[in-house]
Amino acid sequence: MASNKSLVPEAKDALSRFKMEAANEVGVNLKQGYNGDLTSKQAGSVGGQMVKKMIKAYEDGMK
């Protein structure tokens, strides 16, 4: 069963900063805390940007 608990609690702040950075890059105004007023398109663009950045970082690490 899936859980929302972080396996590494110390990573929570880093992931939050990463999410804010990705949102900024795609022009989505995230705020601290609840962001349930975002459209699916906005939320998806933030998640998509995060995935793109993670893939790029992984590929760069392989070189």
A tleap script that builds the chain and sets N, CA, C and O, in Angstrom:
source leaprc.protein.ff14SB
mol = sequence {
  NMET ALA SER ASN LYS SER LEU VAL PRO GLU
  ALA LYS ASP ALA LEU SER ARG PHE LYS MET
  GLU ALA ALA ASN GLU VAL GLY VAL ASN LEU
  LYS GLN GLY TYR ASN GLY ASP LEU THR SER
  LYS GLN ALA GLY SER VAL GLY GLY GLN MET
  VAL LYS LYS MET ILE LYS ALA TYR GLU ASP
  GLY MET CLYS
}
set mol.1.N position { 0.835 -1.174 0.000 }
set mol.1.CA position { 0.000 0.000 0.000 }
set mol.1.C position { 0.889 1.249 0.000 }
set mol.1.O position { 1.881 1.308 0.726 }
set mol.2.N position { 0.531 2.242 -0.813 }
set mol.2.CA position { 1.299 3.471 -0.916 }
set mol.2.C position { 1.053 4.360 0.307 }
set mol.2.O position { 0.013 4.271 0.960 }
set mol.3.N position { 2.011 5.198 0.590 }
set mol.3.CA position { 1.918 6.096 1.733 }
set mol.3.C position { 2.498 7.448 1.356 }
set mol.3.O position { 3.372 7.532 0.493 }
set mol.4.N position { 2.024 8.493 1.990 }
set mol.4.CA position { 2.564 9.829 1.751 }
set mol.4.C position { 3.742 10.153 2.652 }
set mol.4.O position { 4.285 11.256 2.592 }
set mol.5.N position { 4.142 9.198 3.491 }
set mol.5.CA position { 5.271 9.437 4.381 }
set mol.5.C position { 6.571 9.407 3.595 }
set mol.5.O position { 6.779 8.546 2.740 }
set mol.6.N position { 7.442 10.363 3.900 }
set mol.6.CA position { 8.753 10.404 3.261 }
set mol.6.C position { 9.652 9.338 3.886 }
set mol.6.O position { 9.667 9.141 5.101 }
set mol.7.N position { 10.391 8.664 3.024 }
set mol.7.CA position { 11.361 7.702 3.538 }
set mol.7.C position { 12.533 8.423 4.177 }
set mol.7.O position { 13.161 7.912 5.104 }
set mol.8.N position { 12.824 9.621 3.672 }
set mol.8.CA position { 13.909 10.448 4.220 }
set mol.8.C position { 13.292 11.791 4.620 }
set mol.8.O position { 13.204 12.696 3.791 }
set mol.9.N position { 12.868 11.932 5.865 }
set mol.9.CA position { 12.190 13.163 6.294 }
set mol.9.C position { 12.997 14.436 6.034 }
set mol.9.O position { 12.423 15.499 5.800 }
set mol.10.N position { 14.324 14.330 6.074 }
set mol.10.CA position { 15.178 15.493 5.848 }
set mol.10.C position { 15.056 16.015 4.414 }
set mol.10.O position { 15.422 17.158 4.141 }
set mol.11.N position { 14.555 15.202 3.515 }
set mol.11.CA position { 14.453 15.593 2.113 }
set mol.11.C position { 13.221 16.451 1.845 }
set mol.11.O position { 13.092 17.016 0.759 }
set mol.12.N position { 12.320 16.555 2.809 }
set mol.12.CA position { 11.062 17.280 2.599 }
set mol.12.C position { 11.305 18.745 2.192 }
set mol.12.O position { 10.674 19.234 1.255 }
set mol.13.N position { 12.199 19.434 2.877 }
set mol.13.CA position { 12.486 20.837 2.561 }
set mol.13.C position { 13.103 20.979 1.179 }
set mol.13.O position { 12.750 21.888 0.428 }
set mol.14.N position { 14.026 20.081 0.839 }
set mol.14.CA position { 14.664 20.132 -0.480 }
set mol.14.C position { 13.638 19.899 -1.584 }
set mol.14.O position { 13.668 20.579 -2.609 }
set mol.15.N position { 12.735 18.948 -1.385 }
set mol.15.CA position { 11.698 18.682 -2.382 }
set mol.15.C position { 10.742 19.863 -2.520 }
set mol.15.O position { 10.282 20.171 -3.619 }
set mol.16.N position { 10.451 20.511 -1.420 }
set mol.16.CA position { 9.581 21.679 -1.437 }
set mol.16.C position { 10.228 22.822 -2.227 }
set mol.16.O position { 9.567 23.487 -3.024 }
set mol.17.N position { 11.524 23.041 -1.997 }
set mol.17.CA position { 12.253 24.079 -2.753 }
set mol.17.C position { 12.305 23.733 -4.239 }
set mol.17.O position { 12.158 24.608 -5.092 }
set mol.18.N position { 12.516 22.452 -4.544 }
set mol.18.CA position { 12.566 21.974 -5.921 }
set mol.18.C position { 11.225 22.218 -6.617 }
set mol.18.O position { 11.182 22.651 -7.768 }
set mol.19.N position { 10.136 21.935 -5.904 }
set mol.19.CA position { 8.798 22.133 -6.460 }
set mol.19.C position { 8.549 23.620 -6.728 }
set mol.19.O position { 8.002 23.974 -7.773 }
set mol.20.N position { 8.943 24.487 -5.801 }
set mol.20.CA position { 8.757 25.932 -5.978 }
set mol.20.C position { 9.571 26.440 -7.164 }
set mol.20.O position { 9.096 27.272 -7.936 }
set mol.21.N position { 10.787 25.942 -7.307 }
set mol.21.CA position { 11.648 26.328 -8.426 }
set mol.21.C position { 11.013 25.907 -9.757 }
set mol.21.O position { 10.974 26.695 -10.702 }
set mol.22.N position { 10.525 24.684 -9.829 }
set mol.22.CA position { 9.890 24.186 -11.052 }
set mol.22.C position { 8.635 24.998 -11.376 }
set mol.22.O position { 8.386 25.324 -12.536 }
set mol.23.N position { 7.848 25.322 -10.355 }
set mol.23.CA position { 6.626 26.115 -10.563 }
set mol.23.C position { 6.977 27.500 -11.095 }
set mol.23.O position { 6.302 28.025 -11.981 }
set mol.24.N position { 8.019 28.074 -10.556 }
set mol.24.CA position { 8.474 29.390 -11.005 }
set mol.24.C position { 8.874 29.354 -12.476 }
set mol.24.O position { 8.565 30.274 -13.232 }
set mol.25.N position { 9.558 28.295 -12.875 }
set mol.25.CA position { 10.032 28.172 -14.256 }
set mol.25.C position { 8.900 28.057 -15.267 }
set mol.25.O position { 9.043 28.495 -16.409 }
set mol.26.N position { 7.767 27.467 -14.856 }
set mol.26.CA position { 6.640 27.318 -15.786 }
set mol.26.C position { 5.566 28.380 -15.554 }
set mol.26.O position { 4.509 28.339 -16.184 }
set mol.27.N position { 5.828 29.325 -14.657 }
set mol.27.CA position { 4.917 30.449 -14.442 }
set mol.27.C position { 3.692 30.140 -13.601 }
set mol.27.O position { 2.664 30.802 -13.739 }
set mol.28.N position { 3.787 29.144 -12.732 }
set mol.28.CA position { 2.677 28.810 -11.835 }
set mol.28.C position { 2.987 29.401 -10.470 }
set mol.28.O position { 4.072 29.197 -9.927 }
set mol.29.N position { 2.026 30.134 -9.920 }
set mol.29.CA position { 2.227 30.796 -8.639 }
set mol.29.C position { 1.832 29.859 -7.498 }
set mol.29.O position { 0.663 29.795 -7.117 }
set mol.30.N position { 2.810 29.136 -6.957 }
set mol.30.CA position { 2.571 28.267 -5.804 }
set mol.30.C position { 2.746 29.076 -4.543 }
set mol.30.O position { 3.547 30.009 -4.485 }
set mol.31.N position { 1.988 28.704 -3.537 }
set mol.31.CA position { 2.160 29.339 -2.240 }
set mol.31.C position { 2.467 28.249 -1.210 }
set mol.31.O position { 2.206 27.070 -1.450 }
set mol.32.N position { 3.010 28.640 -0.091 }
set mol.32.CA position { 3.298 27.673 0.963 }
set mol.32.C position { 1.976 27.108 1.458 }
set mol.32.O position { 1.008 27.850 1.623 }
set mol.33.N position { 1.925 25.819 1.694 }
set mol.33.CA position { 0.709 25.199 2.215 }
set mol.33.C position { -0.218 24.725 1.113 }
set mol.33.O position { 0.220 24.143 0.120 }
set mol.34.N position { -1.493 24.977 1.298 }
set mol.34.CA position { -2.544 24.459 0.423 }
set mol.34.C position { -2.524 25.136 -0.951 }
set mol.34.O position { -2.491 26.363 -1.048 }
set mol.35.N position { -2.545 24.319 -2.014 }
set mol.35.CA position { -2.583 24.825 -3.386 }
set mol.35.C position { -3.693 24.136 -4.187 }
set mol.35.O position { -3.567 23.930 -5.394 }
set mol.36.N position { -4.776 23.785 -3.499 }
set mol.36.CA position { -5.877 23.081 -4.132 }
set mol.36.C position { -6.640 23.902 -5.148 }
set mol.36.O position { -7.491 23.369 -5.860 }
set mol.37.N position { -6.352 25.186 -5.226 }
set mol.37.CA position { -7.036 26.039 -6.193 }
set mol.37.C position { -6.362 26.015 -7.570 }
set mol.37.O position { -6.833 26.677 -8.495 }
set mol.38.N position { -5.272 25.265 -7.715 }
set mol.38.CA position { -4.606 25.139 -9.011 }
set mol.38.C position { -5.437 24.270 -9.947 }
set mol.38.O position { -6.125 23.347 -9.511 }
set mol.39.N position { -5.363 24.575 -11.228 }
set mol.39.CA position { -6.022 23.708 -12.199 }
set mol.39.C position { -5.169 22.459 -12.405 }
set mol.39.O position { -3.994 22.425 -12.042 }
set mol.40.N position { -5.779 21.445 -12.989 }
set mol.40.CA position { -5.032 20.215 -13.286 }
set mol.40.C position { -3.879 20.517 -14.234 }
set mol.40.O position { -2.796 19.945 -14.109 }
set mol.41.N position { -4.117 21.412 -15.174 }
set mol.41.CA position { -3.082 21.783 -16.141 }
set mol.41.C position { -1.893 22.425 -15.433 }
set mol.41.O position { -0.743 22.099 -15.729 }
set mol.42.N position { -2.165 23.336 -14.499 }
set mol.42.CA position { -1.087 23.995 -13.769 }
set mol.42.C position { -0.302 22.996 -12.926 }
set mol.42.O position { 0.929 22.981 -12.953 }
set mol.43.N position { -1.017 22.166 -12.182 }
set mol.43.CA position { -0.356 21.176 -11.328 }
set mol.43.C position { 0.455 20.200 -12.179 }
set mol.43.O position { 1.566 19.823 -11.805 }
set mol.44.N position { -0.098 19.794 -13.320 }
set mol.44.CA position { 0.606 18.877 -14.212 }
set mol.44.C position { 1.852 19.489 -14.800 }
set mol.44.O position { 2.860 18.808 -14.985 }
set mol.45.N position { 1.786 20.791 -15.099 }
set mol.45.CA position { 2.976 21.435 -15.671 }
set mol.45.C position { 4.102 21.519 -14.651 }
set mol.45.O position { 5.275 21.417 -15.012 }
set mol.46.N position { 3.757 21.705 -13.383 }
set mol.46.CA position { 4.776 21.731 -12.328 }
set mol.46.C position { 5.405 20.343 -12.197 }
set mol.46.O position { 6.629 20.216 -12.162 }
set mol.47.N position { 4.574 19.308 -12.125 }
set mol.47.CA position { 5.083 17.939 -12.019 }
set mol.47.C position { 5.907 17.549 -13.230 }
set mol.47.O position { 6.945 16.900 -13.096 }
set mol.48.N position { 5.453 17.937 -14.408 }
set mol.48.CA position { 6.189 17.639 -15.640 }
set mol.48.C position { 7.549 18.305 -15.659 }
set mol.48.O position { 8.538 17.709 -16.084 }
set mol.49.N position { 7.593 19.550 -15.195 }
set mol.49.CA position { 8.870 20.280 -15.146 }
set mol.49.C position { 9.822 19.610 -14.161 }
set mol.49.O position { 11.023 19.524 -14.418 }
set mol.50.N position { 9.292 19.137 -13.039 }
set mol.50.CA position { 10.135 18.459 -12.057 }
set mol.50.C position { 10.727 17.186 -12.661 }
set mol.50.O position { 11.911 16.901 -12.482 }
set mol.51.N position { 9.904 16.424 -13.374 }
set mol.51.CA position { 10.380 15.183 -13.995 }
set mol.51.C position { 11.445 15.492 -15.045 }
set mol.51.O position { 12.468 14.810 -15.101 }
set mol.52.N position { 11.223 16.500 -15.870 }
set mol.52.CA position { 12.212 16.887 -16.888 }
set mol.52.C position { 13.558 17.202 -16.240 }
set mol.52.O position { 14.605 16.762 -16.715 }
set mol.53.N position { 13.519 17.974 -15.143 }
set mol.53.CA position { 14.753 18.361 -14.464 }
set mol.53.C position { 15.451 17.145 -13.842 }
set mol.53.O position { 16.679 17.060 -13.863 }
set mol.54.N position { 14.673 16.206 -13.288 }
set mol.54.CA position { 15.275 15.005 -12.696 }
set mol.54.C position { 15.920 14.134 -13.768 }
set mol.54.O position { 17.007 13.595 -13.559 }
set mol.55.N position { 15.258 13.994 -14.913 }
set mol.55.CA position { 15.820 13.197 -16.006 }
set mol.55.C position { 17.093 13.837 -16.519 }
set mol.55.O position { 18.084 13.148 -16.759 }
set mol.56.N position { 17.074 15.161 -16.691 }
set mol.56.CA position { 18.263 15.867 -17.179 }
set mol.56.C position { 19.426 15.699 -16.198 }
set mol.56.O position { 20.558 15.451 -16.611 }
set mol.57.N position { 19.147 15.831 -14.913 }
set mol.57.CA position { 20.201 15.671 -13.903 }
set mol.57.C position { 20.773 14.255 -13.944 }
set mol.57.O position { 21.983 14.072 -13.814 }
set mol.58.N position { 19.923 13.267 -14.123 }
set mol.58.CA position { 20.387 11.884 -14.196 }
set mol.58.C position { 21.244 11.672 -15.439 }
set mol.58.O position { 22.314 11.067 -15.373 }
set mol.59.N position { 20.758 12.182 -16.583 }
set mol.59.CA position { 21.519 12.026 -17.831 }
set mol.59.C position { 22.864 12.739 -17.757 }
set mol.59.O position { 23.873 12.223 -18.237 }
set mol.60.N position { 22.876 13.930 -17.152 }
set mol.60.CA position { 24.135 14.666 -16.999 }
set mol.60.C position { 25.099 13.908 -16.097 }
set mol.60.O position { 26.311 13.947 -16.308 }
set mol.61.N position { 24.567 13.224 -15.100 }
set mol.61.CA position { 25.397 12.436 -14.184 }
set mol.61.C position { 25.993 11.207 -14.838 }
set mol.61.O position { 26.991 10.672 -14.355 }
set mol.62.N position { 25.394 10.749 -15.934 }
set mol.62.CA position { 25.883 9.560 -16.623 }
set mol.62.C position { 27.050 9.885 -17.556 }
set mol.62.O position { 27.767 8.982 -17.987 }
set mol.63.N position { 27.238 11.143 -17.863 }
set mol.63.CA position { 28.287 11.544 -18.829 }
set mol.63.C position { 29.649 11.513 -18.220 }
set mol.63.O position { 30.633 11.820 -18.892 }
savepdb mol mol.pdb
quit
